Amino acid sequence: MDRIDAMRVFVTALDEGSLAGAGRRLGHSPASVTRAISFLEAHVGVQLLHRTTRSLRLSEAGERYAAACRRVLTELEEADMLAAGERAAPLGMLTLTAPLVSGAHILRPILDAFLDTQPAVTARLLLLDRPVNLLDEGIDVALRIAHLPDSSLVAIRLGEVRKVVCASPAYLASRPPLSEPRDLAAHACIAMTQFGQDSWSFPPAQGSHAPRHVRLAPRLLVNGVEAAVASAVEGHGVTRVFSYQVAEEVRAGRLVVLLPEAEPPPLPVHLIAPEGRLSVPKVRAFVDFAVPKLKARFAQLGKLVPR
């Protein structure tokens, strides 16, 4: 069996979530899909997948091998395009990643619009609230909200977002005043695990050099932004999220931004890609299409959450 074909089956099974799905997408019988996976496992000498009738789960070795397979298949696709003289035409699978909320509500509509203009391009959008190694996981483009370390990645700045404290008018009407960070101790807090579940940190007060840390006893602790925002809108407490995540609620008056003078400096938003990927037509075409739209969208959302 050809190893490249077997890699393609392996990666497709992961994308589809099942061996049967891979067979349907590639036009292979279930038996041939199983043989391809078994061939790879025999070749590398380790189990790559834990298989049941309903699900697939990568082994630790399988995770590393899957990332390598994606890189190999991407490079082969580009080599084929170059040999065929089609390098100027966007073609093939475009893989992107973004945080859950910004990916679903900001990047995804722009990606849909891009795909409408490029019938020869397909896309895989991974919504992940965790660090992603673009090279290891075969990512073409990523949306990042953070200060970026020096690296070989190409970064295009799109704007900035703030980390804001907010609550509903109904909640605030029945609670003690909240005029400085230490007042949070008297309030019901809805904490996000990625923003700190035991304390919230704020810049130093005027005239001080010491950051302010407020110990929390969260009334609700969640690992999903949308749940935290919904709970705050319904009047159950104070939460802390990125400004774009509550822009519409603030505009509509369902939430009020608190402690603006205690906000930390804004975080930059970038679209990033591995060095050299921008020369690939599908990546270049998407970046050229998406960047002005993303800049405009982040600017618009920023205006909805005034200081």
Legacy VTK file of the C-alpha trace (Angstrom):
# vtk DataFile Version 3.0
C-alpha trace
ASCII
DATASET POLYDATA
POINTS 307 float
0.000 0.000 0.000
1.216 3.501 -0.804
2.222 5.295 2.400
1.104 8.725 1.182
-2.349 7.389 0.344
-2.504 5.764 3.762
-1.541 9.085 5.414
-4.329 10.796 3.496
-6.818 8.214 4.764
-5.520 8.616 8.318
-5.848 12.415 8.292
-9.265 12.267 6.637
-10.496 9.849 9.314
-9.420 12.351 11.970
-11.139 15.231 10.171
-14.347 13.230 9.699
-14.266 11.725 13.199
-14.734 8.150 12.013
-13.377 5.516 9.644
-16.762 5.322 7.943
-16.726 9.083 7.360
-13.282 8.857 5.790
-14.498 6.094 3.512
-17.488 8.142 2.362
-15.380 11.233 1.711
-12.644 9.388 -0.178
-14.848 6.829 -1.893
-13.161 3.893 -0.126
-14.750 0.822 1.391
-14.676 0.460 5.204
-12.272 -2.450 4.815
-9.802 -0.413 2.745
-9.861 2.410 5.303
-9.126 -0.042 8.104
-6.294 -1.590 6.073
-4.740 1.856 5.508
-4.693 2.628 9.246
-3.351 -0.825 10.060
-0.654 -0.416 7.396
0.556 2.837 8.993
0.522 1.358 12.481
2.523 -1.625 11.280
4.959 0.666 9.476
5.683 2.889 12.495
5.372 0.059 15.012
2.961 1.790 17.407
-0.792 2.166 17.802
-1.949 5.474 16.337
-5.668 5.291 17.048
-7.843 3.914 19.801
-10.885 2.792 17.826
-14.427 1.935 18.895
-17.543 1.513 16.797
-18.508 5.126 17.544
-15.339 7.157 18.001
-11.651 7.621 17.271
-9.073 8.796 19.778
-5.446 9.483 18.986
-2.739 7.858 21.045
0.123 10.072 22.203
2.225 8.783 19.319
-0.744 9.255 17.011
-0.961 12.960 17.873
2.651 13.501 16.842
2.283 11.386 13.720
-0.932 13.159 12.657
0.799 16.558 12.813
3.665 15.214 10.711
1.245 13.711 8.182
-0.533 17.038 7.764
2.781 18.771 7.047
3.782 16.117 4.501
0.431 16.250 2.695
0.456 20.051 2.601
3.960 20.113 1.122
2.988 17.518 -1.492
-0.077 19.525 -2.455
2.070 22.621 -2.959
4.646 20.657 -4.964
1.897 19.333 -7.232
0.555 22.835 -7.777
4.009 24.157 -8.618
4.711 21.336 -11.066
1.348 21.861 -12.752
1.977 25.568 -13.148
-1.040 26.446 -10.991
0.761 28.300 -8.251
-1.156 31.514 -8.931
-4.561 29.866 -8.389
-5.971 29.388 -4.847
-6.633 25.673 -4.454
-6.941 23.007 -1.772
-7.602 22.789 1.966
-7.037 25.914 4.081
-6.594 25.214 7.802
-7.250 27.964 10.331
-7.513 28.231 14.096
-8.958 30.844 16.446
-10.286 31.153 19.989
-13.821 29.815 20.442
-15.828 33.043 20.570
-13.833 35.208 18.163
-13.545 32.270 15.789
-17.251 31.501 15.782
-18.576 35.057 15.634
-15.849 37.105 13.907
-13.590 34.876 11.808
-16.146 32.288 10.680
-18.468 34.712 8.784
-15.463 36.172 6.955
-14.222 32.673 6.108
-17.660 31.771 4.747
-17.626 34.854 2.528
-14.123 33.992 1.294
-15.136 30.435 0.403
-18.055 31.810 -1.604
-15.483 33.552 -3.831
-13.096 30.596 -4.115
-14.817 27.409 -5.329
-11.511 25.481 -5.520
-10.694 26.103 -1.820
-12.057 24.156 1.146
-11.429 25.031 4.781
-10.982 23.488 8.213
-11.591 25.881 11.127
-10.365 24.738 14.550
-11.901 26.683 17.461
-9.533 26.181 20.381
-8.943 28.088 23.614
-5.440 26.674 23.981
-2.015 27.424 22.530
-1.483 25.845 19.118
1.844 25.113 17.430
1.068 26.094 13.847
3.823 24.007 12.287
3.193 20.864 14.330
-0.575 20.945 13.760
-0.503 21.892 10.080
-2.147 25.320 10.539
-2.030 27.835 7.687
-3.458 30.872 9.503
-4.321 31.656 13.127
-6.139 34.457 14.913
-4.287 35.342 18.128
-5.277 37.683 20.960
-2.061 38.084 22.954
1.363 39.668 22.962
3.377 37.566 20.531
6.851 36.258 21.356
9.608 36.787 18.837
9.418 33.956 16.320
9.562 33.134 12.636
5.792 33.607 12.361
4.464 36.348 10.116
2.079 38.575 12.119
-0.415 41.130 10.778
-1.906 43.393 13.427
-5.698 43.681 13.256
-6.489 45.808 16.282
-6.711 45.426 20.033
-9.152 44.284 22.690
-9.598 45.154 26.345
-10.209 42.969 29.359
-13.287 44.452 31.049
-15.279 43.946 34.238
-19.032 44.146 33.714
-22.423 43.454 35.283
-26.081 44.077 34.513
-27.876 47.255 35.612
-30.350 45.151 37.614
-27.559 43.471 39.562
-25.801 46.771 40.281
-29.021 48.422 41.479
-29.257 46.042 44.426
-25.578 45.805 45.383
-22.959 47.970 47.092
-21.082 50.524 44.937
-18.224 49.153 42.843
-15.730 51.969 42.345
-12.343 50.259 42.787
-11.040 46.684 42.456
-11.090 45.891 46.188
-14.866 46.471 46.202
-15.208 43.192 44.274
-14.823 41.332 47.576
-18.393 42.335 48.426
-19.827 41.119 45.119
-20.900 37.839 43.542
-18.242 37.095 40.912
-18.592 34.916 37.840
-15.040 33.779 37.134
-13.554 32.420 33.925
-10.966 29.702 34.451
-8.609 31.221 31.857
-8.769 34.656 33.548
-8.066 33.383 37.067
-10.427 31.588 39.386
-8.841 32.616 42.701
-7.955 36.244 42.003
-8.189 39.022 39.450
-5.149 41.224 38.838
-5.266 44.936 38.044
-2.570 47.537 37.269
-1.143 49.591 40.151
-3.244 52.416 41.554
-2.117 55.953 40.774
1.048 56.722 42.713
1.835 53.044 43.350
4.041 50.501 41.621
2.410 47.383 43.073
-0.179 45.493 40.975
-3.509 44.984 42.706
-4.669 41.399 43.260
-8.237 40.820 44.405
-8.938 37.468 46.021
-12.145 35.881 44.773
-14.634 33.398 46.120
-16.533 32.966 42.838
-20.258 32.459 43.016
-19.954 30.727 39.655
-16.845 29.317 37.978
-17.126 28.449 34.280
-14.781 27.572 31.421
-17.001 29.035 28.701
-17.288 32.744 27.915
-20.848 32.593 26.651
-22.066 31.009 29.905
-20.320 33.681 31.982
-21.768 36.504 29.880
-25.280 35.028 29.963
-25.148 34.680 33.744
-24.026 38.297 34.103
-26.750 39.540 31.722
-29.342 37.707 33.834
-28.178 39.592 36.921
-26.302 36.882 38.797
-23.002 38.698 39.304
-19.930 40.477 37.983
-17.733 38.904 35.315
-14.525 39.730 33.468
-14.120 39.013 29.757
-12.665 40.534 26.594
-14.438 43.653 25.353
-15.462 42.139 22.009
-17.212 39.306 23.849
-19.714 41.722 25.433
-19.844 44.467 22.777
-23.435 43.781 21.737
-24.631 43.441 25.351
-23.014 46.750 26.295
-24.461 48.475 23.226
-27.935 47.192 24.101
-27.638 48.253 27.738
-27.792 44.714 29.073
-24.333 45.075 30.644
-22.386 47.993 32.081
-18.574 48.235 31.968
-17.100 48.811 35.437
-13.719 49.991 36.736
-12.480 51.384 33.392
-9.691 53.277 35.159
-8.365 49.959 36.507
-8.245 48.132 33.174
-4.921 46.587 32.136
-3.377 47.718 28.833
-5.227 46.383 25.761
-4.085 43.161 24.136
-3.147 43.166 20.435
-5.008 41.035 17.904
-3.007 39.479 15.060
-3.504 37.191 12.122
-0.425 34.978 12.018
1.023 32.417 9.633
4.209 30.335 9.477
7.013 31.954 7.534
6.658 31.119 3.865
2.952 30.237 3.985
1.897 33.601 2.582
3.426 32.599 -0.745
0.861 29.779 -1.024
-2.024 31.074 -3.184
-4.889 29.901 -0.952
-3.238 31.479 2.115
-2.330 34.711 0.338
-5.832 35.007 -1.097
-7.458 34.498 2.294
-5.172 36.959 4.085
-5.734 39.627 1.424
-9.498 39.060 1.668
-9.772 38.805 5.451
-7.379 41.394 6.872
-9.313 44.571 5.947
-12.578 42.989 7.083
-11.100 41.825 10.390
-9.573 45.251 11.045
-12.915 46.907 10.401
-14.791 44.437 12.601
-12.458 44.783 15.597
-12.561 48.588 15.242
-16.365 48.491 15.160
-16.565 46.259 18.244
-14.146 48.530 20.090
-16.440 51.526 19.560
-19.341 49.615 21.115
-17.482 49.354 24.450
-16.375 52.910 25.305
-14.188 53.543 28.322
LINES 1 308
307 0 1 2 3 4 5 6 7 8 9 10 11 12 13 14 15 16 17 18 19 20 21 22 23 24 25 26 27 28 29 30 31 32 33 34 35 36 37 38 39 40 41 42 43 44 45 46 47 48 49 50 51 52 53 54 55 56 57 58 59 60 61 62 63 64 65 66 67 68 69 70 71 72 73 74 75 76 77 78 79 80 81 82 83 84 85 86 87 88 89 90 91 92 93 94 95 96 97 98 99 100 101 102 103 104 105 106 107 108 109 110 111 112 113 114 115 116 117 118 119 120 121 122 123 124 125 126 127 128 129 130 131 132 133 134 135 136 137 138 139 140 141 142 143 144 145 146 147 148 149 150 151 152 153 154 155 156 157 158 159 160 161 162 163 164 165 166 167 168 169 170 171 172 173 174 175 176 177 178 179 180 181 182 183 184 185 186 187 188 189 190 191 192 193 194 195 196 197 198 199 200 201 202 203 204 205 206 207 208 209 210 211 212 213 214 215 216 217 218 219 220 221 222 223 224 225 226 227 228 229 230 231 232 233 234 235 236 237 238 239 240 241 242 243 244 245 246 247 248 249 250 251 252 253 254 255 256 257 258 259 260 261 262 263 264 265 266 267 268 269 270 271 272 273 274 275 276 277 278 279 280 281 282 283 284 285 286 287 288 289 290 291 292 293 294 295 296 297 298 299 300 301 302 303 304 305 306
